[in-house]
């Protein structure tokens, strides 16, 4: 753990010291990660005046309501980002992932989507290894 002492001015012009610590976490709390995402979103809104960001999640559930496939991402400023797309082994090779992407694209178009592009992560079949692939393309309305 690294500790950093920071100097900052108070309202009365005094110099105050605050102590911060850097903390690496391998299992961060969802609320902590959400705080980072919200901070970044608010910064981007301040810089661009675009406040149309929305989460995007689509799930495929079986008859017991168990999730067997899903997609998670967001739309903002005419962009769509798919952060995660997962299909359980028993549902693979049946077009489930394709259908999730088509549904995400349809919803993103309703939200004013124009562009999509980013590094996408895929699990290599049978390996458990993630691969990163760049897929930039323009939305066709």
C-alpha positions, 0 to 999 in steps of 0.5 A: 500500500502506498500512502500519499500526503496531499496539500490543499488550501482551505476556504480561509487560505490555510494549507491543510494536509490530507492523507490518502492511500492507494489500495489495490483490490482484486475483488472490488465492491460493485458500489466502488466500481459504480462510483468510478463509472458515475464520476467518469460519466459526470466528468464527460457530461461536464466536458461535452454537455451530453447527458444521454447516457444509459445502461444497456443490458439484455438477458436470455433466461430459461424457464426457471429464470436462470440467465443462460446468456446476456449482454451488458454495455451502454449508450452515450453521445451517439455511441454504443459500447458492449462491455460483455457478451456471454453465452452459456456452453449449452446455448452456444452455436444457436445464434444466441449471441448474434440475437443479443447483439441485434437486440442491442443494436435495435435499442441503441438506434432508438436512443440515437446510436450512430457509431459503435467501436471499441476493443471487444473481449471474447472467450476463445472456445475451449480455452477459458482465455480472453482475446481482444478484437477491434470491431469499429463499424458505422451503424446502418439505419 
